[in-house]
Amino acid sequence: MSYKASALTGISLILLSIVFNSCKTIPEGASPVSSFEVNKYLGKWYEIARMDFKFERNLNNTTAEYSFNEDSTINVKNRGYNYVEEEWDEAIGKAKFSGGADIAALKVSFFGPFYAPYNVIELDKDYKYALVAGKNLDYLWILSREKTIPDQIKEKYLNKAKEIGYNIDELVWVEHDLKKVSNTAESME
């Protein structure tokens, strides 16, 4: 093989790797919940823990609320209190299923045509607690219908995340204490 052909093969493999990794929608070893019932999932969820990233940095009292839009997509309303800037932060987006509506693999957009994977990888039978993964090990959320989560559920979800490869020591544990929020911000709640 000539040097030119070898270089082209190498470049092709690099480009193929980039394309493959950019299409990745769930971490290796994780799989979305099947027999998913979206109507049971709709409503308000409290964020219990997350892998921190720039759009949620410095937020506590974080919630996600899901409802149907008229076009059958799912309205996503994320809200949290930025304790550094002392103000509420809110993002409105939409989600749609990546495949069938009975598989908890969705994609969410807050920025026009750009979507990010949202995979419910663990869910209790009553839809009270959820473990949600993004496209890689940088994105993970533990959600609850209440501001706390039972220890046995917490341990189960942490063990599952650790088995997949998440560094659970990097999780940010969200505070849900509106008493720490100023009167002005609290009145907005």
N, C-alpha and C positions, 0 to 999 in steps of 0.2 A: 504494500500500500504506500502510495506517495505521501510526502509530508503534507501536501495540500489536501488530499483526500482524508488523511488522518485528522488534520485540523478541522475540516468541515464536519467530520463525524463527531469530534469532541464538542464543537459548537452546537451541533444538532442535539446531542445528549444533554447539554446544559439547558438549552431552550426547552426541550421536552420536560426536563425536571422542573423548570420554572412553571411551565403551564400546568403540569400535574399537581404541583404543590399549591398553586393559586386556585385550583378547582377543588381542593380538599374541603370537605364540609363537616368533618367530625374527627376527633382524635382517634388514632389507632387503638383498638381495644374497647372502644365505646360504641354503643348502638342505641338508636332512638327507641323509645317505648312504642310497642305495637298495641293494637286494640285501643288506640287513643280516642277519647271523646272530647272534642274541642269545646262543646257546650259546658262541660264540667270544669274545664280549665279557665274559662272566661272569668272575669272579675278581678278583684284586687289581691295582690301578693306583696308580702313584705320581704325585702331582701335581708337575709340573715347573714350571709357571708358572700364574698366575691374575690376573684383575682382582680387586683386593682388595675385600672387602665385610665388613660387621660380623660375620657368623657365622664368618669365617675370619681375622679380624684377629689378628696376632701369632702365627700358627701356622706351624710348620715341621714336617718329617717327616710331611707330610700324605699320607694314602692314602684311596682309595675301594675298597670291596670289594662286589662284586655277586654275589648268588646268588638262586635261586628260592625263593619262599615256597610254602607248600602250596596257596594259592589262585591260583597262577600269576602273581602279581605278582612284582616283583623286590625282594628285600631290599637295602637300601642302607646300608652302614656306613661313615661318614666318620670319620676319626680324624686327629688332629694334636697336636703338642706345643706348648702355649702357653709360649713362652720368657719372657714377662713374668711370668706367674703361676706358672711352673715346675711345670706339671701337664698331664697328658693331657686332651684334650677329645674327646668322642665324640658323634656324632649318628647315630641309627638312623632310617631312613625306609623308604619304599617307592616304587617306580616302576611305571608301567604305560605301555603304548603309547598315543600320542594317536590313532593310526590303525592301519594294518596293521603286523604284526610284522616285515615285511621293510623297513620304513622307520625309520631311526634317529631318530625324533621321539618322545620320551617326555615324561612329566610326573612330577615327583618331589614327594613330600610328606614333610615332617618335622613338620608341625603339623596333624594331623587332616585336615579336608576341604580344606585349602588346598594347591594344587599349583603348582609352578613348571616352566616348560619346560626340557627337557634335550635338546639337539639335537647329535648327533654329526655334524659337518659335514665332517670329513676323517678318514680311517682307512686305515692301510696294509693291504695284502692279508693279512698275517699277524696282524692284530689286536694289534700290539705298540705302536702309537702312535696317539693320538687327539687331535683338536681338537674341543672341545665348546663350544657357544654356548648362552647362555640366551635370554631373550626380547628383549633389547636389547643395546646396546653396553657395558653395565655388567657383563656376565657373560661370561667366557671362561676356559677351562681348557685347558692342554696336559698330556696324560697319557701315561705310559709304563709298560710292564710292568717296567721297571728304573728305578733311581734317576737315570739320566741318559738323554739322548736324542742321537742322532747329529746333528752340525752340519747336514747336508743336510736332515734332517727338520725340525729346528728352523727353519731358514731358510724352507723351504716353508710351514710352518704360520704363521710370522710374516708372510710375504708375503700369504698368503690372508687372514689377519686384518686386515691393513692395507688390502687391497683392499675388504673389506667395510665398513671405516670405523672399526675399533678403533684407539685410540691405544696402540700397542704399547709406548710409552715408560712407560706406567702399569702395565705388568705387574710383578707381584711374583714374583721367581725364588726358588723354594722350596729350602731347604737340607735335605738328607737326611744328617745327620751325628749319629748317636746318641751319639757320643763327647762331644758338647756337652750332652747330657741328663744330669741327675743320676742317680746309681746307683739311687735309689728309683724314679724314673720309668722308667729303662731296664729295671728288673726287671719292670715291668708289660708291656713290649713283648713 
